[in-house]
Amino acid sequence: MAVYALGDRTPQISVDAYVHPAATVIGDVRIGAGSTIWPGAVLRGDYGTITIGERTSIQDGTVVHATHDKATTIGSECVVGHIAHLEGCTIEDRCLVGSGSVVLHDAVVRSGALVAAGAVVGNRVEVPARAMAMGIPAKMRPDAVPEGAFEAAVAMYVENGRRYASELRRLD
């Protein structure tokens, strides 16, 4: 895996997390136990802090960045879909951020919410708990997400991380 310190900014990765060899982790990035970081994902904590909670999946091609004054925090038991872009935002616990979506500076996605595939959650927008944010710019559908909606996906990615950690081998 491509894990880099940048000056005194050094990643802190739980021994129980899985970071794919084709993912890139740079600088002040903290990855919790049971979390998975998949191929092509880039977590770049060169200016600010990126925190990933426990049992969270950051899918292929996703970019997570923090600015000098805006940390990026992704809670526990979240699934962040393929090719998402998260920067200077907060994603609380048990959320799903869909493929190709964008969540920008000072946005907050509250617990249990869903950002639909391709949605753009702009600066300073709040997605309420259990709401669905859809479209460009994102519009809210309150109470659209049932409690526990993402539990199976979270469990699947935690298990897949264990599988990859024990079975993945490179063939040249």
OpenMM code with the backbone's topology and positions (N, CA, C; nanometers):
from openmm import Vec3, app, unit

residues = "MET ALA VAL TYR ALA LEU GLY ASP ARG THR PRO GLN ILE SER VAL ASP ALA TYR VAL HIS PRO ALA ALA THR VAL ILE GLY ASP VAL ARG ILE GLY ALA GLY SER THR ILE TRP PRO GLY ALA VAL LEU ARG GLY ASP TYR GLY THR ILE THR ILE GLY GLU ARG THR SER ILE GLN ASP GLY THR VAL VAL HIS ALA THR HIS ASP LYS ALA THR THR ILE GLY SER GLU CYS VAL VAL GLY HIS ILE ALA HIS LEU GLU GLY CYS THR ILE GLU ASP ARG CYS LEU VAL GLY SER GLY SER VAL VAL LEU HIS ASP ALA VAL VAL ARG SER GLY ALA LEU VAL ALA ALA GLY ALA VAL VAL GLY ASN ARG VAL GLU VAL PRO ALA ARG ALA MET ALA MET GLY ILE PRO ALA LYS MET ARG PRO ASP ALA VAL PRO GLU GLY ALA PHE GLU ALA ALA VAL ALA MET TYR VAL GLU ASN GLY ARG ARG TYR ALA SER GLU LEU ARG ARG LEU ASP".split()
positions = [
    Vec3(0.0838, -0.1180, 0.0000),
    Vec3(0.0000, 0.0000, 0.0000),
    Vec3(0.0875, 0.1232, 0.0000),
    Vec3(0.0358, 0.2301, -0.0556),
    Vec3(0.1104, 0.3552, -0.0625),
    Vec3(0.0681, 0.4433, 0.0548),
    Vec3(0.1447, 0.4349, 0.1622),
    Vec3(0.1184, 0.5137, 0.2824),
    Vec3(0.2392, 0.6030, 0.3037),
    Vec3(0.2133, 0.7346, 0.3138),
    Vec3(0.3214, 0.8317, 0.3201),
    Vec3(0.3040, 0.9268, 0.4382),
    Vec3(0.4159, 0.9558, 0.5040),
    Vec3(0.4210, 1.0695, 0.5958),
    Vec3(0.4550, 1.1907, 0.5112),
    Vec3(0.4089, 1.3069, 0.5554),
    Vec3(0.4437, 1.4325, 0.4896),
    Vec3(0.4912, 1.5269, 0.5995),
    Vec3(0.6218, 1.5454, 0.6079),
    Vec3(0.6770, 1.6204, 0.7204),
    Vec3(0.6430, 1.5466, 0.8478),
    Vec3(0.5829, 1.6183, 0.9432),
    Vec3(0.5456, 1.5541, 1.0689),
    Vec3(0.4032, 1.4968, 1.0666),
    Vec3(0.3375, 1.5029, 0.9538),
    Vec3(0.2016, 1.4472, 0.9411),
    Vec3(0.2141, 1.3003, 0.9001),
    Vec3(0.1737, 1.2117, 0.9918),
    Vec3(0.1909, 1.0691, 0.9709),
    Vec3(0.0571, 0.9974, 0.9867),
    Vec3(0.0224, 0.9096, 0.8923),
    Vec3(-0.1029, 0.8341, 0.9053),
    Vec3(-0.1026, 0.7455, 1.0304),
    Vec3(-0.2204, 0.7294, 1.0872),
    Vec3(-0.2429, 0.6366, 1.1984),
    Vec3(-0.3504, 0.5395, 1.1519),
    Vec3(-0.3095, 0.4164, 1.1240),
    Vec3(-0.3998, 0.3165, 1.0675),
    Vec3(-0.4115, 0.2015, 1.1663),
    Vec3(-0.5335, 0.1707, 1.2075),
    Vec3(-0.5557, 0.0588, 1.2985),
    Vec3(-0.5007, -0.0693, 1.2370),
    Vec3(-0.4448, -0.1542, 1.3212),
    Vec3(-0.3939, -0.2825, 1.2724),
    Vec3(-0.5065, -0.3697, 1.2185),
    Vec3(-0.6296, -0.3388, 1.2565),
    Vec3(-0.7464, -0.4159, 1.2129),
    Vec3(-0.8125, -0.3557, 1.0886),
    Vec3(-0.7578, -0.2470, 1.0348),
    Vec3(-0.8121, -0.1872, 0.9121),
    Vec3(-0.7473, -0.2552, 0.7921),
    Vec3(-0.8140, -0.2457, 0.6777),
    Vec3(-0.7564, -0.2980, 0.5535),
    Vec3(-0.7411, -0.1833, 0.4554),
    Vec3(-0.6178, -0.1587, 0.4106),
    Vec3(-0.5896, -0.0592, 0.3079),
    Vec3(-0.5338, -0.1355, 0.1880),
    Vec3(-0.6045, -0.1326, 0.0766),
    Vec3(-0.5624, -0.2042, -0.0441),
    Vec3(-0.4279, -0.1498, -0.0928),
    Vec3(-0.3440, -0.2359, -0.1493),
    Vec3(-0.2129, -0.1904, -0.1982),
    Vec3(-0.2194, -0.0784, -0.3027),
    Vec3(-0.3304, -0.0664, -0.3742),
    Vec3(-0.3419, 0.0383, -0.4767),
    Vec3(-0.4118, 0.1639, -0.4249),
    Vec3(-0.4354, 0.1730, -0.2945),
    Vec3(-0.4895, 0.2951, -0.2343),
    Vec3(-0.3722, 0.3839, -0.1929),
    Vec3(-0.3994, 0.5136, -0.1758),
    Vec3(-0.2957, 0.6079, -0.1337),
    Vec3(-0.3436, 0.6825, -0.0094),
    Vec3(-0.2607, 0.6791, 0.0946),
    Vec3(-0.2900, 0.7473, 0.2202),
    Vec3(-0.1708, 0.8368, 0.2505),
    Vec3(-0.1962, 0.9689, 0.2628),
    Vec3(-0.0888, 1.0660, 0.2808),
    Vec3(-0.1190, 1.1562, 0.4003),
    Vec3(-0.0217, 1.1703, 0.4893),
    Vec3(-0.0281, 1.2722, 0.5931),
    Vec3(-0.1156, 1.2378, 0.7106),
    Vec3(-0.1861, 1.3375, 0.7621),
    Vec3(-0.2635, 1.3274, 0.8859),
    Vec3(-0.3975, 1.2596, 0.8589),
    Vec3(-0.3903, 1.1271, 0.8477),
    Vec3(-0.5081, 1.0455, 0.8206),
    Vec3(-0.5178, 0.9403, 0.9301),
    Vec3(-0.6350, 0.9282, 0.9904),
    Vec3(-0.6580, 0.8314, 1.0984),
    Vec3(-0.7673, 0.7363, 1.0520),
    Vec3(-0.7366, 0.6082, 1.0513),
    Vec3(-0.8300, 0.5064, 1.0010),
    Vec3(-0.8584, 0.4083, 1.1136),
    Vec3(-0.9878, 0.3942, 1.1483),
    Vec3(-1.0291, 0.3119, 1.2605),
    Vec3(-1.0361, 0.1633, 1.2300),
    Vec3(-1.0513, 0.0860, 1.3356),
    Vec3(-1.0554, -0.0599, 1.3292),
    Vec3(-1.1680, -0.1091, 1.2390),
    Vec3(-1.1371, -0.2106, 1.1607),
    Vec3(-1.2366, -0.2734, 1.0748),
    Vec3(-1.2714, -0.1943, 0.9511),
    Vec3(-1.2115, -0.0776, 0.9329),
    Vec3(-1.2408, 0.0030, 0.8145),
    Vec3(-1.1638, -0.0499, 0.6940),
    Vec3(-1.2158, -0.0200, 0.5742),
    Vec3(-1.1546, -0.0675, 0.4505),
    Vec3(-1.1380, 0.0487, 0.3536),
    Vec3(-1.0205, 0.0526, 0.2917),
    Vec3(-0.9885, 0.1554, 0.1930),
    Vec3(-0.9532, 0.0806, 0.0646),
    Vec3(-1.0293, 0.1013, -0.0416),
    Vec3(-1.0234, 0.0165, -0.1614),
    Vec3(-0.9363, 0.0767, -0.2716),
    Vec3(-0.9110, 0.0006, -0.3801),
    Vec3(-0.8162, 0.0427, -0.4844),
    Vec3(-0.8491, 0.1802, -0.5427),
    Vec3(-0.7445, 0.2578, -0.5618),
    Vec3(-0.7597, 0.3884, -0.6255),
    Vec3(-0.8109, 0.4975, -0.5346),
    Vec3(-0.8487, 0.4630, -0.4124),
    Vec3(-0.8921, 0.5666, -0.3178),
    Vec3(-0.7702, 0.6489, -0.2779),
    Vec3(-0.7903, 0.7800, -0.2627),
    Vec3(-0.6842, 0.8700, -0.2193),
    Vec3(-0.7351, 0.9460, -0.0980),
    Vec3(-0.6649, 0.9309, 0.0140),
    Vec3(-0.6942, 1.0042, 0.1364),
    Vec3(-0.5735, 1.0932, 0.1610),
    Vec3(-0.5912, 1.2243, 0.1377),
    Vec3(-0.4777, 1.3167, 0.1395),
    Vec3(-0.4942, 1.4182, 0.2521),
    Vec3(-0.4254, 1.3899, 0.3626),
    Vec3(-0.4257, 1.4777, 0.4788),
    Vec3(-0.3005, 1.5629, 0.4825),
    Vec3(-0.2760, 1.6345, 0.3750),
    Vec3(-0.1550, 1.7162, 0.3665),
    Vec3(-0.1698, 1.8497, 0.4382),
    Vec3(-0.2893, 1.9082, 0.4373),
    Vec3(-0.3137, 2.0363, 0.5034),
    Vec3(-0.3881, 2.0202, 0.6349),
    Vec3(-0.4821, 1.9285, 0.6393),
    Vec3(-0.5658, 1.9100, 0.7570),
    Vec3(-0.5829, 1.7632, 0.7874),
    Vec3(-0.6644, 1.7358, 0.8877),
    Vec3(-0.6838, 1.6007, 0.9384),
    Vec3(-0.8024, 1.5321, 0.8718),
    Vec3(-0.7824, 1.4059, 0.8368),
    Vec3(-0.8897, 1.3191, 0.7889),
    Vec3(-0.9062, 1.2096, 0.8933),
    Vec3(-1.0287, 1.1914, 0.9409),
    Vec3(-1.0568, 1.0865, 1.0376),
    Vec3(-1.1641, 0.9945, 0.9811),
    Vec3(-1.1334, 0.8659, 0.9783),
    Vec3(-1.2272, 0.7624, 0.9353),
    Vec3(-1.2567, 0.6775, 1.0585),
    Vec3(-1.3828, 0.6626, 1.0934),
    Vec3(-1.4203, 0.5847, 1.2111),
    Vec3(-1.3985, 0.4356, 1.1922),
    Vec3(-1.4655, 0.3567, 1.2723),
    Vec3(-1.4535, 0.2114, 1.2681),
    Vec3(-1.5572, 0.1518, 1.1726),
    Vec3(-1.5179, 0.0428, 1.1073),
    Vec3(-1.6076, -0.0353, 1.0207),
    Vec3(-1.6667, 0.0486, 0.9067),
    Vec3(-1.5864, 0.1403, 0.8550),
    Vec3(-1.6293, 0.2269, 0.7447),
    Vec3(-1.5564, 0.1860, 0.6178),
    Vec3(-1.6265, 0.1883, 0.5056),
    Vec3(-1.5702, 0.1484, 0.3775),
    Vec3(-1.5568, 0.2703, 0.2867),
    Vec3(-1.4357, 0.2925, 0.2364),
    Vec3(-1.4089, 0.3984, 0.1404),
    Vec3(-1.3797, 0.3273, 0.0082),
    Vec3(-1.4715, 0.3382, -0.0861),
    Vec3(-1.4677, 0.2585, -0.2083),
    Vec3(-1.3687, 0.3090, -0.3126),
    Vec3(-1.3526, 0.2285, -0.4158),
    Vec3(-1.2587, 0.2500, -0.5253),
    Vec3(-1.2726, 0.3896, -0.5863),
    Vec3(-1.1578, 0.4570, -0.6030),
    Vec3(-1.1541, 0.5848, -0.6730),
    Vec3(-1.2023, 0.7037, -0.5941),
    Vec3(-1.2396, 0.6848, -0.4696),
    Vec3(-1.2878, 0.7964, -0.3883),
    Vec3(-1.1714, 0.8872, -0.3483),
    Vec3(-1.1978, 1.0181, -0.3455),
    Vec3(-1.0996, 1.1161, -0.3008),
    Vec3(-1.1515, 1.1809, -0.1730),
    Vec3(-1.0687, 1.1747, -0.0687),
    Vec3(-1.1002, 1.2406, 0.0585),
    Vec3(-0.9851, 1.3374, 0.0853),
    Vec3(-1.0200, 1.4650, 0.1076),
    Vec3(-0.9185, 1.5680, 0.1298),
    Vec3(-0.9640, 1.6559, 0.2456),
    Vec3(-0.8692, 1.7233, 0.3068),
    Vec3(-0.8982, 1.8213, 0.4121),
    Vec3(-0.8206, 1.9480, 0.3785),
    Vec3(-0.8766, 2.0617, 0.4116),
    Vec3(-0.8067, 2.1871, 0.3860),
    Vec3(-0.7325, 2.2293, 0.5131),
    Vec3(-0.6585, 2.3371, 0.5046),
    Vec3(-0.5820, 2.3837, 0.6209),
    Vec3(-0.6724, 2.4219, 0.7381),
    Vec3(-0.7975, 2.4568, 0.7113),
    Vec3(-0.8870, 2.4967, 0.8202),
    Vec3(-1.0152, 2.4138, 0.8281),
    Vec3(-1.0252, 2.3090, 0.7479),
    Vec3(-1.1462, 2.2266, 0.7479),
    Vec3(-1.1080, 2.0792, 0.7454),
    Vec3(-1.1190, 2.0147, 0.8618),
    Vec3(-1.0944, 1.8707, 0.8702),
    Vec3(-1.2055, 1.7978, 0.7954),
    Vec3(-1.1783, 1.6745, 0.7592),
    Vec3(-1.2811, 1.5871, 0.7024),
    Vec3(-1.2974, 1.4702, 0.7974),
    Vec3(-1.4203, 1.4497, 0.8426),
    Vec3(-1.4496, 1.3430, 0.9375),
    Vec3(-1.5573, 1.2534, 0.8796),
    Vec3(-1.5292, 1.1255, 0.8763),
    Vec3(-1.6262, 1.0244, 0.8327),
    Vec3(-1.6428, 0.9294, 0.9501),
    Vec3(-1.7639, 0.9153, 0.9976),
    Vec3(-1.7913, 0.8393, 1.1185),
    Vec3(-1.7739, 0.6893, 1.1027),
    Vec3(-1.8262, 0.6180, 1.1993),
    Vec3(-1.8209, 0.4723, 1.2013),
    Vec3(-1.9398, 0.4126, 1.1280),
    Vec3(-1.9171, 0.2947, 1.0715),
    Vec3(-2.0216, 0.2161, 1.0042),
    Vec3(-2.0847, 0.2917, 0.8886),
    Vec3(-1.9983, 0.3566, 0.8096),
    Vec3(-2.0414, 0.4271, 0.6888),
    Vec3(-1.9942, 0.3514, 0.5660),
    Vec3(-2.0644, 0.3713, 0.4568),
    Vec3(-2.0214, 0.3221, 0.3266),
    Vec3(-2.0126, 0.4436, 0.2354),
    Vec3(-1.8916, 0.4665, 0.1800),
    Vec3(-1.8708, 0.5756, 0.0853),
    Vec3(-1.8474, 0.5112, -0.0502),
    Vec3(-1.9390, 0.5352, -0.1438),
    Vec3(-1.9394, 0.4686, -0.2735),
    Vec3(-1.8234, 0.5070, -0.3630),
    Vec3(-1.8151, 0.4363, -0.4736),
    Vec3(-1.7084, 0.4547, -0.5714),
    Vec3(-1.7055, 0.5981, -0.6257),
    Vec3(-1.5860, 0.6494, -0.6424),
    Vec3(-1.5584, 0.7771, -0.7085),
    Vec3(-1.6298, 0.8958, -0.6419),
    Vec3(-1.6507, 0.8882, -0.5115),
    Vec3(-1.7059, 1.0024, -0.4381),
    Vec3(-1.5925, 1.1019, -0.4091),
    Vec3(-1.6312, 1.2263, -0.3767),
    Vec3(-1.5342, 1.3299, -0.3398),
    Vec3(-1.5855, 1.3957, -0.2130),
    Vec3(-1.5065, 1.3840, -0.1067),
    Vec3(-1.5424, 1.4431, 0.0221),
    Vec3(-1.4306, 1.5373, 0.0638),
    Vec3(-1.4669, 1.6620, 0.0973),
    Vec3(-1.3631, 1.7591, 0.1327),
    Vec3(-1.4145, 1.8585, 0.2357),
    Vec3(-1.3471, 1.8623, 0.3514),
    Vec3(-1.3787, 1.9602, 0.4540),
    Vec3(-1.5183, 1.9453, 0.5108),
    Vec3(-1.5680, 1.8227, 0.5162),
    Vec3(-1.7059, 1.7971, 0.5581),
    Vec3(-1.7095, 1.6981, 0.6737),
    Vec3(-1.8285, 1.6785, 0.7284),
    Vec3(-1.8501, 1.5805, 0.8338),
    Vec3(-1.9596, 1.4841, 0.7897),
    Vec3(-1.9264, 1.3566, 0.7930),
    Vec3(-2.0227, 1.2499, 0.7684),
    Vec3(-2.0358, 1.1773, 0.9019),
    Vec3(-2.1523, 1.1827, 0.9630),
    Vec3(-2.1693, 1.1185, 1.0926),
    Vec3(-2.1822, 0.9664, 1.0758),
    Vec3(-2.2066, 0.8954, 1.1853),
    Vec3(-2.2123, 0.7490, 1.1853),
    Vec3(-2.3295, 0.6949, 1.1029),
    Vec3(-2.3069, 0.5736, 1.0510),
    Vec3(-2.4104, 0.4936, 0.9833),
    Vec3(-2.4743, 0.5652, 0.8643),
    Vec3(-2.3901, 0.6278, 0.7821),
    Vec3(-2.4370, 0.6967, 0.6610),
    Vec3(-2.3924, 0.6208, 0.5372),
    Vec3(-2.4612, 0.6463, 0.4275),
    Vec3(-2.4186, 0.5979, 0.2975),
    Vec3(-2.4023, 0.7189, 0.2068),
    Vec3(-2.2840, 0.7299, 0.1459),
    Vec3(-2.2559, 0.8349, 0.0491),
    Vec3(-2.2412, 0.7642, -0.0849),
    Vec3(-2.3330, 0.7895, -0.1759),
    Vec3(-2.3410, 0.7144, -0.3002),
    Vec3(-2.2294, 0.7412, -0.3984),
    Vec3(-2.2166, 0.6502, -0.4923),
    Vec3(-2.1135, 0.6584, -0.5963),
    Vec3(-2.1233, 0.7894, -0.6728),
    Vec3(-2.0077, 0.8494, -0.6989),
    Vec3(-2.0010, 0.9701, -0.7796),
    Vec3(-2.0550, 1.0949, -0.7136),
    Vec3(-2.0852, 1.0887, -0.5856),
    Vec3(-2.1390, 1.2069, -0.5185),
    Vec3(-2.0259, 1.2955, -0.4672),
    Vec3(-2.0616, 1.4190, -0.4319),
    Vec3(-1.9664, 1.5184, -0.3832),
    Vec3(-2.0249, 1.5806, -0.2571),
    Vec3(-1.9440, 1.5878, -0.1515),
    Vec3(-1.9837, 1.6552, -0.0276),
    Vec3(-1.8724, 1.7541, 0.0049),
    Vec3(-1.9091, 1.8833, 0.0127),
    Vec3(-1.8097, 1.9901, 0.0170),
    Vec3(-1.7981, 2.0575, 0.1537),
    Vec3(-1.7225, 2.1653, 0.1585),
    Vec3(-1.6795, 2.2340, 0.2793),
    Vec3(-1.7936, 2.2669, 0.3750),
    Vec3(-1.7722, 2.2300, 0.4991),
    Vec3(-1.8629, 2.2587, 0.6108),
    Vec3(-1.9998, 2.1938, 0.5964),
    Vec3(-2.0172, 2.1046, 0.4997),
    Vec3(-2.1420, 2.0278, 0.4917),
    Vec3(-2.1406, 1.9232, 0.6024),
    Vec3(-2.2606, 1.8893, 0.6507),
    Vec3(-2.2750, 1.7867, 0.7538),
    Vec3(-2.3830, 1.6894, 0.7082),
    Vec3(-2.3471, 1.5625, 0.7053),
    Vec3(-2.4424, 1.4564, 0.6746),
    Vec3(-2.4687, 1.3855, 0.8077),
    Vec3(-2.5885, 1.4021, 0.8608),
    Vec3(-2.6227, 1.3508, 0.9938),
    Vec3(-2.6428, 1.1991, 0.9928),
    Vec3(-2.6366, 1.1401, 1.1113),
    Vec3(-2.6425, 0.9943, 1.1280),
    Vec3(-2.7602, 0.9317, 1.0551),
    Vec3(-2.7298, 0.8214, 0.9859),
    Vec3(-2.8329, 0.7442, 0.9179),
    Vec3(-2.8797, 0.8021, 0.7867),
    Vec3(-2.8191, 0.9121, 0.7407),
    Vec3(-2.8627, 0.9754, 0.6157),
    Vec3(-2.7970, 0.9080, 0.4954),
    Vec3(-2.8531, 0.9380, 0.3790),
    Vec3(-2.8034, 0.8849, 0.2529),
    Vec3(-2.7840, 1.0001, 0.1553),
    Vec3(-2.6644, 1.0066, 0.0951),
    Vec3(-2.6386, 1.0986, -0.0149),
    Vec3(-2.6460, 1.0128, -0.1405),
    Vec3(-2.7431, 1.0386, -0.2252),
    Vec3(-2.7671, 0.9547, -0.3429),
    Vec3(-2.6523, 0.9638, -0.4418),
    Vec3(-2.6398, 0.8611, -0.5239),
    Vec3(-2.5373, 0.8580, -0.6275),
    Vec3(-2.5461, 0.9836, -0.7132),
    Vec3(-2.4320, 1.0463, -0.7358),
    Vec3(-2.4249, 1.1640, -0.8217),
    Vec3(-2.4713, 1.2939, -0.7596),
    Vec3(-2.5169, 1.2911, -0.6351),
    Vec3(-2.5653, 1.4134, -0.5706),
    Vec3(-2.4489, 1.5051, -0.5351),
    Vec3(-2.4772, 1.6352, -0.5260),
    Vec3(-2.3783, 1.7327, -0.4812),
    Vec3(-2.4352, 1.8042, -0.3587),
    Vec3(-2.3706, 1.7813, -0.2451),
    Vec3(-2.4060, 1.8487, -0.1209),
    Vec3(-2.3071, 1.9643, -0.1072),
    Vec3(-2.3553, 2.0840, -0.1292),
    Vec3(-2.2696, 2.2023, -0.1354),
    Vec3(-2.2211, 2.2506, -0.0002),
    Vec3(-2.1417, 2.3550, -0.0046),
    Vec3(-2.0854, 2.4163, 0.1157),
    Vec3(-2.1947, 2.4520, 0.2159),
    Vec3(-2.1686, 2.4171, 0.3428),
    Vec3(-2.2532, 2.4541, 0.4564),
    Vec3(-2.3943, 2.3953, 0.4517),
    Vec3(-2.4185, 2.2932, 0.3710),
    Vec3(-2.5499, 2.2286, 0.3656),
    Vec3(-2.5539, 2.1173, 0.4697),
    Vec3(-2.6668, 2.1036, 0.5375),
    Vec3(-2.6862, 1.9951, 0.6336),
    Vec3(-2.7890, 1.8975, 0.5793),
    Vec3(-2.7516, 1.7704, 0.5792),
    Vec3(-2.8445, 1.6628, 0.5437),
    Vec3(-2.8948, 1.6068, 0.6763),
    Vec3(-3.0250, 1.6220, 0.7071),
    Vec3(-3.0762, 1.5769, 0.8369),
    Vec3(-3.0640, 1.4253, 0.8561),
    Vec3(-3.0661, 1.3832, 0.9808),
    Vec3(-3.0613, 1.2404, 1.0131),
    Vec3(-3.1716, 1.1667, 0.9371),
    Vec3(-3.1346, 1.0515, 0.8780),
    Vec3(-3.2256, 0.9614, 0.8063),
    Vec3(-3.2890, 1.0232, 0.6819),
    Vec3(-3.2381, 1.1378, 0.6378),
    Vec3(-3.2877, 1.1986, 0.5140),
    Vec3(-3.2081, 1.1454, 0.3955),
    Vec3(-3.2638, 1.1642, 0.2776),
    Vec3(-3.1947, 1.1321, 0.1540),
    Vec3(-3.1704, 1.2625, 0.0803),
    Vec3(-3.0440, 1.2842, 0.0396),
    Vec3(-3.0073, 1.4021, -0.0385),
    Vec3(-2.9878, 1.3569, -0.1825),
    Vec3(-3.0622, 1.4179, -0.2744),
    Vec3(-3.0590, 1.3755, -0.4143),
    Vec3(-3.0451, 1.4962, -0.5060),
    Vec3(-2.9692, 1.4814, -0.6161),
    Vec3(-2.9646, 1.5827, -0.7204),
    Vec3(-2.8504, 1.6813, -0.7080),
    Vec3(-2.8517, 1.7767, -0.8033),
    Vec3(-2.7499, 1.8807, -0.8113),
    Vec3(-2.8199, 2.0152, -0.8257),
    Vec3(-2.8143, 2.1002, -0.7243),
    Vec3(-2.7667, 2.0741, -0.5897),
    Vec3(-2.8629, 1.9792, -0.5184),
    Vec3(-2.8147, 1.9175, -0.4132),
    Vec3(-2.8941, 1.8167, -0.3427),
    Vec3(-3.0196, 1.8769, -0.2815),
    Vec3(-3.1285, 1.8075, -0.3018),
    Vec3(-3.2567, 1.8382, -0.2371),
    Vec3(-3.2834, 1.7278, -0.1351),
    Vec3(-3.3486, 1.7626, -0.0253),
    Vec3(-3.3685, 1.6682, 0.0843),
    Vec3(-3.5043, 1.5997, 0.0785),
    Vec3(-3.5026, 1.4703, 0.1058),
    Vec3(-3.6247, 1.3923, 0.1294),
    Vec3(-3.6194, 1.3471, 0.2744),
    Vec3(-3.6888, 1.4183, 0.3637),
    Vec3(-3.6804, 1.3859, 0.5073),
    Vec3(-3.7318, 1.2450, 0.5374),
    Vec3(-3.6704, 1.1834, 0.6362),
    Vec3(-3.7137, 1.0533, 0.6885),
    Vec3(-3.7310, 0.9474, 0.5801),
    Vec3(-3.6483, 0.9519, 0.4779),
    Vec3(-3.6582, 0.8562, 0.3670),
    Vec3(-3.5764, 0.7298, 0.3900),
    Vec3(-3.4902, 0.7294, 0.4920),
    Vec3(-3.4003, 0.6163, 0.5135),
    Vec3(-3.4407, 0.5425, 0.6407),
    Vec3(-3.4789, 0.4153, 0.6295),
    Vec3(-3.5164, 0.3399, 0.7490),
    Vec3(-3.3968, 0.3150, 0.8409),
    Vec3(-3.4225, 0.3050, 0.9689),
    Vec3(-3.3190, 0.2738, 1.0674),
    Vec3(-3.2496, 0.1431, 1.0279),
    Vec3(-3.1172, 0.1415, 1.0340),
    Vec3(-3.0407, 0.0201, 1.0048),
    Vec3(-3.0282, -0.0154, 0.8580),
    Vec3(-3.0598, 0.0770, 0.7699),
    Vec3(-3.0637, 0.0481, 0.6259),
    Vec3(-2.9303, 0.0037, 0.5683),
    Vec3(-2.8195, 0.0413, 0.6303),
    Vec3(-2.6889, 0.0130, 0.5708),
    Vec3(-2.6115, -0.0953, 0.6454),
    Vec3(-2.6717, -0.1587, 0.7454),
    Vec3(-2.6012, -0.2573, 0.8283),
    Vec3(-2.5434, -0.3723, 0.7465),
    Vec3(-2.6195, -0.4252, 0.6525),
    Vec3(-2.5713, -0.5386, 0.5726),
    Vec3(-2.4516, -0.4985, 0.4872),
    Vec3(-2.4551, -0.3788, 0.4285),
    Vec3(-2.3434, -0.3325, 0.3463),
    Vec3(-2.2188, -0.3118, 0.4314),
    Vec3(-2.2346, -0.2557, 0.5497),
    Vec3(-2.1205, -0.2351, 0.6395),
    Vec3(-2.0568, -0.3700, 0.6729),
    Vec3(-2.1386, -0.4663, 0.7139),
    Vec3(-2.0876, -0.5991, 0.7504),
    Vec3(-2.0180, -0.6661, 0.6321),
    Vec3(-2.0754, -0.6519, 0.5134),
    Vec3(-2.0167, -0.7131, 0.3946),
    Vec3(-1.8776, -0.6572, 0.3677),
    Vec3(-1.8593, -0.5242, 0.3774),
    Vec3(-1.7291, -0.4655, 0.3482),
    Vec3(-1.6268, -0.4960, 0.4565),
    Vec3(-1.6678, -0.5062, 0.5821),
    Vec3(-1.5753, -0.5469, 0.6877),
    Vec3(-1.5256, -0.6883, 0.6587),
    Vec3(-1.6173, -0.7764, 0.6251),
    Vec3(-1.5790, -0.9145, 0.5936),
    Vec3(-1.4934, -0.9201, 0.4676),
    Vec3(-1.5257, -0.8404, 0.3675),
    Vec3(-1.4463, -0.8387, 0.2451),
    Vec3(-1.3037, -0.7901, 0.2734),
    Vec3(-1.2887, -0.6954, 0.3640),
    Vec3(-1.1552, -0.6504, 0.4036),
    Vec3(-1.0752, -0.7629, 0.4664),
    Vec3(-1.1389, -0.8429, 0.5508),
    Vec3(-1.0713, -0.9588, 0.6108),
    Vec3(-1.0311, -1.0588, 0.5024),
    Vec3(-1.1228, -1.0812, 0.4096),
    Vec3(-1.0946, -1.1744, 0.2997),
    Vec3(-0.9738, -1.1265, 0.2183),
    Vec3(-0.9740, -0.9997, 0.1808),
    Vec3(-0.8623, -0.9455, 0.1028),
    Vec3(-0.7313, -0.9521, 0.1817),
    Vec3(-0.7368, -0.9210, 0.3109),
    Vec3(-0.6152, -0.9237, 0.3928),
    Vec3(-0.5526, -1.0634, 0.3959),
    Vec3(-0.6353, -1.1661, 0.3908),
    Vec3(-0.5814, -1.3020, 0.3976),
    Vec3(-0.5632, -1.3692, 0.2626),
    Vec3(-0.6397, -1.3302, 0.1600),
    Vec3(-0.6382, -1.4038, 0.0330),
    Vec3(-0.5812, -1.3293, -0.0865),
    Vec3(-0.5726, -1.1967, -0.0827),
    Vec3(-0.5260, -1.1225, -0.1996),
    Vec3(-0.3788, -1.1520, -0.2251),
    Vec3(-0.3477, -1.1839, -0.3475),
    Vec3(-0.2084, -1.2040, -0.3864),
    Vec3(-0.1895, -1.1483, -0.5255),
    Vec3(-0.0755, -1.0882, -0.5458),
    Vec3(-0.0446, -1.0274, -0.6743),
    Vec3(0.0106, -1.1322, -0.7699),
    Vec3(-0.0378, -1.1294, -0.8933),
    Vec3(0.0119, -1.2178, -0.9974),
    Vec3(0.0812, -1.1324, -1.1028),
    Vec3(0.2083, -1.1546, -1.1241),
    Vec3(0.2820, -1.0753, -1.2238),
    Vec3(0.3001, -1.1523, -1.3519),
] * unit.nanometer
topology = app.Topology()
chain = topology.addChain("A")
for resn in residues:
    res = topology.addResidue(resn, chain)
    for name in ("N", "CA", "C"):
        topology.addAtom(name, app.Element.getBySymbol(name[0]), res)
